[in-house]
């Protein structure tokens, strides 16, 4: 009987022209669930439903299974790391065999595990024994700096394997088992970690500026991971607005958004501008100071991703060549997605990228088969590589 029920729940997926996706975004104290339809051929995304609650228990599973579910959580619940492992061959003049390639992939996997399992456990405040590599993917292969689909049959000294994976706690994996009833595949990611991979460049840093905290991520293609928190958040601006005007939190947020969209009277706008300018200047000065310490040659491009609508950047980001705003929007367009209403608020691009993340990142399918063969006893059975 259960097999029949499961067949019926999966039946619509055989007839869909669009992928049915569920995105669950976890924040401290809040859960956002977004349903979307995605056309891979036309590169369009339609958000069909978005609801908010305090816990997953408030929501009922969908009648029919989605094609996939992205569980995007914060830094204490998941760790997504992209790193390039460099492996030197004993005989660079000899053409690589498939057996040697599989051995090198195995070495790369262990280097990745040894490098980031302890880091992930500490970051998630977990024991290493309770920290599990849930997902691992070969994003790119290169030999002596030249990108290849497969190094088999090629000579060379240095094989570089770019690996992208996510570590979870065992407790989090138990939650994922419940979500398997919602979709054919469940893909957990550290939200800001996978967004940093999406933004990654040669010398980039991503700062996710939320209302309560600002998180920094290294966003270089060779190494993308959490770097720590900053002692600044948008709440400092909102708190000052609350204190000056004696309003509650929601009203202060609405006032700031009205100010950001330039729909405020000049006198009131000047009043909020003074509060905003004082706080944002302090924030930018601290970032500039940190960047200068790295030297001009090594100073990164810094992506600022805000969780709320901000005033036009020309009003507050003057003479700041190292900063980039609206990077998610720009990168999303470069990826070919074209269905987003230009009137969408900038912060909504975060949701669009997370919804589409299984389609946005490169992976080497042939190398993945070898990797998963070696890693299958390390990875939790709930993992499904799609």
C-alpha positions in Angstrom: 0.0 0.0 0.0 2.8 2.4 0.9 4.5 1.7 -2.5 1.3 2.7 -4.2 1.0 5.9 -2.2 4.6 6.8 -3.0 4.0 6.1 -6.7 1.0 8.4 -6.8 2.9 11.2 -4.9 5.7 10.9 -7.5 3.5 10.7 -10.6 3.3 14.5 -11.4 7.1 14.6 -11.8 6.9 12.5 -14.9 4.6 15.1 -16.7 6.1 18.4 -15.5 7.7 20.6 -18.0 9.2 22.7 -15.2 11.1 21.5 -12.1 9.1 21.9 -8.9 11.4 23.1 -6.2 10.9 23.8 -2.5 13.3 26.1 -0.7 13.5 26.1 3.1 15.5 29.0 4.5 16.4 28.6 8.2 17.3 31.7 10.2 17.4 32.0 14.0 13.8 31.9 15.1 12.3 31.8 11.6 11.6 29.4 8.8 10.8 30.7 5.3 9.4 28.2 2.8 9.3 29.1 -0.9 7.9 27.0 -3.7 9.0 27.7 -7.3 8.7 26.3 -10.8 12.0 26.4 -12.9 12.4 25.9 -16.6 15.9 24.6 -17.3 15.6 25.2 -21.0 14.2 28.8 -20.8 16.1 29.7 -17.7 12.9 31.0 -16.0 11.8 30.9 -12.4 8.3 31.4 -11.0 7.8 31.8 -7.3 4.4 30.3 -6.6 4.2 30.5 -2.8 6.1 31.9 0.1 5.2 31.4 3.8 6.9 32.1 7.1 6.8 30.3 10.4 8.9 29.6 13.5 9.5 25.8 13.1 9.1 23.1 10.5 6.4 21.4 12.6 4.0 24.3 11.6 4.0 23.2 8.0 2.5 20.2 6.3 4.3 18.3 3.6 3.1 18.9 0.0 0.6 16.5 -1.5 2.9 15.6 -4.4 6.6 15.4 -4.0 8.8 18.2 -5.4 11.6 17.4 -7.8 14.1 18.6 -5.2 14.2 20.5 -1.9 17.0 23.0 -1.0 17.5 23.3 2.8 19.5 26.6 3.2 20.6 27.1 6.8 22.9 29.3 8.8 26.5 28.7 9.9 25.7 26.8 13.1 23.8 24.1 11.2 25.8 23.5 8.1 29.2 24.2 6.6 29.7 24.4 2.8 33.3 24.6 1.6 34.8 24.7 -1.8 38.5 24.0 -2.0 41.1 23.1 -4.6 43.3 20.2 -3.7 46.7 20.0 -5.6 48.2 16.6 -6.1 51.6 15.8 -7.5 52.2 12.8 -9.6 55.2 10.5 -9.2 55.8 10.2 -12.9 54.6 13.3 -14.8 55.9 12.1 -18.1 53.6 9.0 -18.1 50.1 9.2 -19.3 47.6 9.0 -16.5 45.6 5.8 -16.2 42.0 5.5 -14.8 43.4 3.5 -11.8 45.9 6.3 -11.0 43.1 8.9 -11.4 40.9 7.1 -9.0 43.7 6.9 -6.4 44.4 10.6 -6.8 40.7 11.4 -6.3 40.8 9.3 -3.1 43.8 11.3 -1.9 42.1 14.5 -2.7 39.0 13.5 -0.8 41.1 12.7 2.3 42.9 16.0 2.1 39.6 17.7 1.9 38.2 15.8 4.9 41.3 16.3 7.0 41.4 20.0 6.2 37.7 20.8 6.9 36.0 18.3 9.1 37.6 19.7 12.3 37.0 23.3 11.1 33.4 22.5 10.4 32.9 20.8 13.8 34.4 23.8 15.7 32.3 26.3 13.7 29.1 24.3 14.3 30.0 23.7 17.9 29.9 20.0 17.4 32.2 17.0 18.1 34.2 15.7 15.1 32.5 12.3 15.5 29.1 14.0 15.2 30.2 16.0 12.1 29.4 14.2 8.8 30.3 15.0 5.2 26.8 14.9 3.7 27.6 15.9 0.1 30.8 16.1 -2.0 31.1 17.1 -5.7 34.0 17.5 -8.2 33.4 21.0 -9.5 36.5 21.2 -11.8 39.6 19.3 -12.8 42.8 20.7 -14.2 46.3 19.4 -15.0 49.2 21.7 -14.8 46.7 24.6 -14.8 44.7 23.5 -17.9 41.1 22.6 -17.3 40.2 19.1 -18.5 37.1 16.9 -18.5 39.2 13.9 -17.6 43.0 13.7 -17.0 43.1 10.0 -18.2 45.5 9.6 -21.1 47.2 13.0 -20.4 50.7 13.7 -19.0 51.4 16.3 -16.4 52.9 17.0 -13.0 50.1 18.5 -10.9 46.4 17.4 -10.9 44.1 20.0 -9.3 40.7 18.9 -8.0 38.2 21.5 -7.0 35.8 19.9 -4.5 32.6 21.4 -3.2 31.0 19.8 -0.2 28.7 20.3 2.8 29.2 19.1 6.4 26.3 18.6 8.8 25.8 17.4 12.3 24.1 14.1 12.8 21.2 15.9 14.5 20.6 17.9 11.3 20.7 14.8 9.2 17.8 13.4 11.2 15.7 16.4 10.2 16.7 15.7 6.6 15.2 12.2 6.8 11.8 13.8 7.6 12.2 16.1 4.6 12.7 13.2 2.2 8.9 12.8 2.3 8.7 16.3 0.7 10.9 15.8 -2.4 12.8 13.3 -4.5 16.1 14.8 -3.4 17.0 17.0 -0.4 20.0 19.3 -0.8 21.3 20.9 2.4 23.7 23.9 2.1 25.1 26.6 4.3 23.1 29.5 2.7 25.9 32.1 2.8 28.5 29.5 2.0 26.9 28.4 -1.3 26.1 32.1 -2.2 29.8 32.8 -1.7 30.7 30.0 -4.1 28.3 31.6 -6.6 30.1 35.0 -6.1 33.6 33.6 -6.0 36.4 35.2 -8.1 40.1 35.4 -8.0 40.5 37.6 -4.9 37.0 38.1 -3.5 35.4 38.4 -0.1 31.6 38.2 0.6 30.0 40.1 3.5 26.5 39.1 4.3 25.0 42.1 6.2 22.0 41.0 8.2 19.9 42.8 10.7 21.4 41.0 13.6 25.0 40.1 12.4 27.4 40.4 9.5 29.2 37.3 8.4 32.4 37.3 6.3 33.3 34.6 3.8 36.4 34.0 1.7 35.0 33.8 -1.8 37.9 32.7 -3.9 37.3 30.0 -6.5 40.2 28.0 -5.0 38.9 28.3 -1.5 35.5 29.4 -0.4 34.5 29.2 3.3 33.3 31.0 6.4 35.8 33.5 7.8 34.0 34.9 10.9 31.6 37.5 12.0 32.0 41.3 12.1 31.1 43.6 15.0 28.5 45.5 12.9 24.9 44.9 11.8 22.0 46.8 10.3 20.4 46.6 13.7 22.6 49.4 14.8 20.9 51.7 12.3 17.4 50.4 13.2 18.1 50.7 16.9 19.0 54.4 16.6 15.9 55.0 14.5 13.8 53.3 17.2 15.4 55.3 20.0 15.2 58.7 18.2 11.5 58.2 17.1 10.2 56.0 19.9 8.8 53.4 17.5 8.8 49.6 17.5 11.1 47.3 15.5 8.7 46.8 12.6 8.0 50.5 12.2 11.7 51.3 12.3 12.3 48.8 9.5 9.4 50.3 7.4 10.9 53.8 7.9 14.3 52.7 6.8 12.8 51.0 3.6 10.8 54.1 2.8 14.0 56.2 3.2 15.9 53.7 1.0 13.3 54.0 -1.8 13.4 57.8 -1.6 9.7 58.1 -0.9 10.2 60.3 2.2 9.8 64.0 2.7 13.1 65.9 2.4 13.2 67.0 6.0 12.5 63.5 7.4 14.9 62.0 4.8 17.7 64.3 6.0 17.0 63.2 9.6 17.3 59.5 8.7 20.3 60.2 6.5 22.3 61.5 9.4 21.7 58.3 11.3 22.4 56.1 8.3 25.6 58.0 7.2 27.2 57.9 10.7 26.7 54.1 11.0 27.6 53.1 7.4 30.7 55.2 7.4 32.0 53.4 10.5 31.3 50.1 8.9 33.0 50.9 5.5 36.0 52.4 7.3 36.6 49.2 9.3 36.4 47.2 6.1 38.8 49.5 4.3 41.3 49.3 7.2 41.2 45.5 7.1 41.7 45.5 3.3 44.7 47.9 3.5 46.5 45.5 5.9 46.6 42.9 3.1 48.4 45.3 0.8 47.3 46.8 -2.5 48.3 43.7 -4.5 46.3 41.3 -2.3 43.3 43.5 -1.4 40.1 41.6 -2.3 37.0 42.6 -4.1 34.4 42.9 -1.4 30.8 41.9 -2.2 28.3 43.5 0.2 25.0 41.6 0.3 22.4 43.2 2.5 19.3 41.5 4.0 17.2 44.7 3.5 16.7 47.3 0.9 19.4 49.9 0.9 19.6 53.5 -0.5 21.1 53.8 -4.0 24.8 53.2 -3.7 25.8 56.5 -5.2 24.4 58.2 -2.1 26.8 56.4 0.3 29.4 54.3 -1.5 31.6 57.0 -3.0 35.2 56.4 -4.2 35.0 52.8 -3.1 36.3 50.8 -6.1 36.9 47.6 -4.0 33.2 47.2 -3.2 30.5 45.6 -5.3 26.8 45.9 -4.6 24.0 43.8 -6.1 26.5 41.1 -7.1 23.9 38.3 -6.9 21.7 40.1 -9.4 24.6 40.6 -11.8 25.8 37.0 -11.5 22.3 35.6 -11.8 21.9 37.5 -15.1 25.2 36.3 -16.3 24.1 32.7 -15.6 21.3 33.2 -18.2 18.3 33.6 -15.9 16.1 36.3 -17.3 12.6 36.0 -15.7 13.1 38.3 -12.7 11.0 41.4 -12.6 13.4 44.4 -12.5 11.2 45.9 -9.8 12.1 43.0 -7.4 13.9 44.1 -4.3 17.6 43.4 -4.3 17.4 41.0 -1.3 15.0 38.7 -3.2 17.9 37.6 -5.5 19.2 35.7 -2.5 16.1 33.5 -2.7 16.3 33.1 -6.5 19.9 31.9 -6.3 19.2 29.4 -3.5 16.1 28.1 -5.3 18.2 27.4 -8.5 21.5 26.4 -6.9 21.5 22.8 -8.1 21.5 24.2 -11.6 24.0 27.0 -11.1 27.2 25.2 -10.3 29.5 23.2 -12.5 30.2 19.6 -11.7 32.2 16.8 -13.5 29.8 13.9 -13.7 32.3 11.3 -14.7 34.7 12.3 -11.9 31.8 12.4 -9.5 31.1 8.7 -10.1 34.7 7.8 -9.1 34.6 10.2 -6.1 31.3 8.8 -4.8 32.5 5.3 -5.2 35.4 6.2 -2.9 33.3 8.3 -0.6 30.2 6.2 -0.3 31.0 4.9 3.1 31.8 8.4 4.3 28.6 10.0 3.1 25.3 9.6 4.7 22.8 7.3 2.9 20.3 10.2 2.6 22.6 12.0 0.2 21.4 12.1 -3.5 23.8 13.6 -6.0 21.6 15.4 -8.6 
